[in-house]
């Protein structure tokens, strides 16, 4: 999968990936989990497992990311949900007033204008 848009949000503590995307990417076996999730619609679900150290590219950076894999109908425009754990890994700086999000690795950074990325 060359390009995949994702929703980055402070409202979720984990990164979510639909089971269909996990299968499409032919990722390694899932690590089993006993986690129970309550989704935004208040439904309860049990993940299929955790996909560990999946490398995702954001701008010029590659980040190893763990995804909780859930069998749910994803929005095809933004099938992945990146939560606070990813934002912490990317040392994200979110400027709400300036409408920008900056990800940093060492002394380098990449900044996205939220007006250009929020077409979802």
N, C-alpha and C positions, 0 to 999 in steps of 0.2 A: 504494500500500500504506500504509494508515494506521498500523497497529501491527505491528511486527516485533520479536520478541525476539531477542536476540543473546547469545552466550557470550563473555564477556571473560576472557582468560586470559594469564597471564605466560609460559606455555609456548610461545607462538607469536610470532614476530617480525613477522609480516605479518597483514593483514586478509584474510579469505577470504569469497568470495561464490559460491554455486553458479550455474552457467550458467543454470539455470531461473529463478532470481530476477532475474538480469541481463536476461533476455528479457522477463519479466513487467513489469519497471519501464521497459522501452523506453529504456534508458540509451544515451548516445552510443557511437560506435564504440570498440572496445577498442584500446589501445596494445599492439602486439605485444611479446612478451618471449621470451627464450631460457631462461628460468628452468626448473629442474627441481626438483620438490618431493618430499620423502619424507614421507608421511603417517604418522599415529600407528600405523597397522597395518603399517608398513614398506613399503607399496606405493609405487611411483614413478609420478608423474604429471607431465604437461606442461600448464601453464595455457593457457587460450584467449587470455589477454591481461590487461591491467590496465585497470580502470575508474577513471579519475582524477577527483578532486575531486567525489565523490558526497557530497552533503550528507545527514547523518543527524542526527536530533533525539534528544537524550538529555535528558530532563527539560525544562528551559526553554532549553537551548542547542542550537545547530546547529553541527556540526563538518564541515569538508570532509575527506573521507577517501578514500584510494586503496585499492581492493580488487583483489586477485588473483582472477581469475575462473577457476574450475575446474569441469569437468564431473564432478560427483560427486553421489551421493544424499545430500541433506541431511536432517537431522532436522527435521521440520516445526515442532517447538516452538522450535527455536533455529537458524534457517537461516544466520545470519551469525556469523562468528567474528571478534572484535575482538582484535587482538594488542597487543604492547607499543608499536607505533607509534601506535595510537589512544590508548592509555593515556597516552603521553607528550604527545600533542596536547592531551588533556583535562586535563593536569597532575593525573593521578589520585593520590590518597592512599588507600592500602589499609590499613585497620586490621583486621588479622586477629583480634586479641583482642577489639576492640569490635564486630566483625562488620559493618563499614561500608566503603563505598567512596565517596569524595568526588571529584567532578569540578569543576574551577575554570576560570573565564574572568574575567580581570582581578580585580576585588574581589568577584565573585559566585561562589557555589558551590551545588551540589546534592548531597545525600547520600542514598545508598540503603542500607537495612538489608539485609544479605546473607541473613538468615533469611527475609525476605519475598520475595527475588528468586531464591533457590536452589531453587525447586520443580522444577527440571529433573531 
